[in-house]
Amino acid sequence: VRENYGGSVLKKELLDAYGGNVVLVCSGGRYLMEVRTCVGKNFDGTASKSVECIPQVQQEGNCGNIIQITKFYSDSSNDESGKKDGEGFERSVDFTKEFL
């Protein structure tokens, strides 16, 4: 995901990067919204390992062959320069660094 942030990636490449055992959910069949994983459960209720998702979850995967990884923009009021958002620039925030 990180390498294609703000661009696009082939569905197969994204599935391969996650080990293939995920469900990709897109907005409009094109813009990545979620990467869903399914995890087994031990007898004591704790998570075990990654498992194949049940058919009902797999059917929720709706991404096409080319997937857009959209950039998000901050709506905070100030950045390091002291300018407020809307004063001639957009400040991008890379959420993938924290979550991937």
SETI-981391 format. One record per residue (C-alpha): x, y, z; residue in one letter; residue number from 1; chain. Coordinates in Angstrom, 1 decimal, m for minus. Example, Ala and Ser with C-alpha at 12.3 -4.5 7.8 and 13.67 -1.06 7.14 Angstrom:
<sites>
<site x="12.3" y="m4.5" z="7.8" r="A" k="1" c="A"/>
<site x="13.7" y="m1.1" z="7.1" r="S" k="2" c="A"/>
</sites>
This chain:
<sites>
<site x="0.0" y="0.0" z="0.0" r="V" k="1" c="A"/>
<site x="2.7" y="2.5" z="1.0" r="R" k="2" c="A"/>
<site x="4.5" y="2.3" z="m2.4" r="E" k="3" c="A"/>
<site x="1.2" y="3.1" z="m4.2" r="N" k="4" c="A"/>
<site x="m0.2" y="5.7" z="m1.8" r="Y" k="5" c="A"/>
<site x="m1.9" y="8.4" z="m3.9" r="G" k="6" c="A"/>
<site x="m1.8" y="6.1" z="m7.0" r="G" k="7" c="A"/>
<site x="m3.1" y="2.7" z="m8.1" r="S" k="8" c="A"/>
<site x="m2.2" y="m0.9" z="m7.7" r="V" k="9" c="A"/>
<site x="m3.3" y="m4.1" z="m9.4" r="L" k="10" c="A"/>
<site x="m5.7" y="m6.2" z="m7.2" r="K" k="11" c="A"/>
<site x="m3.5" y="m9.3" z="m7.6" r="K" k="12" c="A"/>
<site x="m0.4" y="m7.3" z="m6.3" r="E" k="13" c="A"/>
<site x="m2.3" y="m6.0" z="m3.3" r="L" k="14" c="A"/>
<site x="m3.7" y="m9.5" z="m2.5" r="L" k="15" c="A"/>
<site x="m0.2" y="m11.0" z="m2.8" r="D" k="16" c="A"/>
<site x="1.3" y="m8.3" z="m0.5" r="A" k="17" c="A"/>
<site x="m1.2" y="m9.3" z="2.2" r="Y" k="18" c="A"/>
<site x="m0.5" y="m13.0" z="1.7" r="G" k="19" c="A"/>
<site x="m3.7" y="m13.5" z="m0.3" r="G" k="20" c="A"/>
<site x="m5.9" y="m14.2" z="2.7" r="N" k="21" c="A"/>
<site x="m7.8" y="m10.9" z="2.8" r="V" k="22" c="A"/>
<site x="m10.9" y="m9.4" z="1.5" r="V" k="23" c="A"/>
<site x="m10.6" y="m6.0" z="m0.3" r="L" k="24" c="A"/>
<site x="m13.6" y="m3.6" z="m0.1" r="V" k="25" c="A"/>
<site x="m13.7" y="m0.6" z="m2.4" r="C" k="26" c="A"/>
<site x="m15.9" y="2.4" z="m2.8" r="S" k="27" c="A"/>
<site x="m17.4" y="2.3" z="m6.3" r="G" k="28" c="A"/>
<site x="m15.4" y="m0.8" z="m6.9" r="G" k="29" c="A"/>
<site x="m12.3" y="1.2" z="m7.4" r="R" k="30" c="A"/>
<site x="m11.2" y="3.2" z="m4.3" r="Y" k="31" c="A"/>
<site x="m9.7" y="1.1" z="m1.4" r="L" k="32" c="A"/>
<site x="m11.7" y="1.5" z="1.8" r="M" k="33" c="A"/>
<site x="m10.9" y="m1.6" z="3.8" r="E" k="34" c="A"/>
<site x="m8.6" y="m4.6" z="3.9" r="V" k="35" c="A"/>
<site x="m10.5" y="m7.2" z="5.9" r="R" k="36" c="A"/>
<site x="m8.7" y="m10.2" z="7.5" r="T" k="37" c="A"/>
<site x="m10.3" y="m13.1" z="9.3" r="C" k="38" c="A"/>
<site x="m8.8" y="m14.6" z="12.4" r="V" k="39" c="A"/>
<site x="m9.5" y="m17.9" z="14.1" r="G" k="40" c="A"/>
<site x="m10.4" y="m18.1" z="17.8" r="K" k="41" c="A"/>
<site x="m8.8" y="m20.3" z="20.4" r="N" k="42" c="A"/>
<site x="m10.9" y="m22.2" z="23.0" r="F" k="43" c="A"/>
<site x="m10.1" y="m19.5" z="25.5" r="D" k="44" c="A"/>
<site x="m11.5" y="m16.8" z="23.2" r="G" k="45" c="A"/>
<site x="m8.1" y="m15.3" z="22.2" r="T" k="46" c="A"/>
<site x="m7.2" y="m14.8" z="18.5" r="A" k="47" c="A"/>
<site x="m5.3" y="m17.7" z="16.9" r="S" k="48" c="A"/>
<site x="m4.1" y="m17.3" z="13.3" r="K" k="49" c="A"/>
<site x="m5.2" y="m15.9" z="10.0" r="S" k="50" c="A"/>
<site x="m7.9" y="m18.1" z="8.5" r="V" k="51" c="A"/>
<site x="m9.8" y="m18.1" z="5.2" r="E" k="52" c="A"/>
<site x="m12.9" y="m15.8" z="5.5" r="C" k="53" c="A"/>
<site x="m16.3" y="m17.4" z="5.2" r="I" k="54" c="A"/>
<site x="m18.1" y="m17.0" z="1.9" r="P" k="55" c="A"/>
<site x="m20.4" y="m14.3" z="3.2" r="Q" k="56" c="A"/>
<site x="m17.4" y="m12.1" z="4.0" r="V" k="57" c="A"/>
<site x="m15.6" y="m13.0" z="0.7" r="Q" k="58" c="A"/>
<site x="m18.7" y="m11.9" z="m1.2" r="Q" k="59" c="A"/>
<site x="m18.3" y="m8.4" z="0.3" r="E" k="60" c="A"/>
<site x="m15.0" y="m8.0" z="m1.6" r="G" k="61" c="A"/>
<site x="m16.0" y="m5.7" z="m4.5" r="N" k="62" c="A"/>
<site x="m12.7" y="m4.2" z="m5.9" r="C" k="63" c="A"/>
<site x="m12.0" y="m4.2" z="m9.6" r="G" k="64" c="A"/>
<site x="m8.6" y="m5.2" z="m11.1" r="N" k="65" c="A"/>
<site x="m7.1" y="m1.8" z="m10.6" r="I" k="66" c="A"/>
<site x="m7.4" y="m0.2" z="m7.2" r="I" k="67" c="A"/>
<site x="m6.9" y="3.4" z="m6.3" r="Q" k="68" c="A"/>
<site x="m5.1" y="4.1" z="m3.0" r="I" k="69" c="A"/>
<site x="m6.5" y="7.6" z="m2.1" r="T" k="70" c="A"/>
<site x="m4.5" y="10.2" z="m0.3" r="K" k="71" c="A"/>
<site x="m6.2" y="11.9" z="2.7" r="F" k="72" c="A"/>
<site x="m5.7" y="15.5" z="3.6" r="Y" k="73" c="A"/>
<site x="m5.6" y="17.0" z="7.1" r="S" k="74" c="A"/>
<site x="m8.2" y="19.5" z="8.2" r="D" k="75" c="A"/>
<site x="m6.2" y="20.8" z="11.1" r="S" k="76" c="A"/>
<site x="m6.0" y="24.5" z="11.6" r="S" k="77" c="A"/>
<site x="m2.3" y="25.1" z="11.5" r="N" k="78" c="A"/>
<site x="0.9" y="23.5" z="10.3" r="D" k="79" c="A"/>
<site x="4.6" y="24.3" z="11.1" r="E" k="80" c="A"/>
<site x="4.6" y="27.3" z="8.8" r="S" k="81" c="A"/>
<site x="1.8" y="29.0" z="10.7" r="G" k="82" c="A"/>
<site x="m0.5" y="29.1" z="7.7" r="K" k="83" c="A"/>
<site x="m4.0" y="27.9" z="8.2" r="K" k="84" c="A"/>
<site x="m5.5" y="25.3" z="5.9" r="D" k="85" c="A"/>
<site x="m7.1" y="26.9" z="2.8" r="G" k="86" c="A"/>
<site x="m4.3" y="29.5" z="2.5" r="E" k="87" c="A"/>
<site x="m2.9" y="28.2" z="m0.8" r="G" k="88" c="A"/>
<site x="m1.8" y="24.7" z="0.2" r="F" k="89" c="A"/>
<site x="m3.0" y="21.2" z="1.1" r="E" k="90" c="A"/>
<site x="m1.3" y="19.2" z="3.8" r="R" k="91" c="A"/>
<site x="m1.2" y="15.5" z="3.2" r="S" k="92" c="A"/>
<site x="m1.1" y="13.0" z="6.0" r="V" k="93" c="A"/>
<site x="0.3" y="9.5" z="5.4" r="D" k="94" c="A"/>
<site x="m1.9" y="7.2" z="7.6" r="F" k="95" c="A"/>
<site x="m0.2" y="4.2" z="6.2" r="T" k="96" c="A"/>
<site x="2.9" y="4.8" z="8.3" r="K" k="97" c="A"/>
<site x="1.0" y="4.3" z="11.5" r="E" k="98" c="A"/>
<site x="m1.1" y="1.4" z="10.4" r="F" k="99" c="A"/>
<site x="1.1" y="m0.7" z="8.1" r="L" k="100" c="A"/>
</sites>
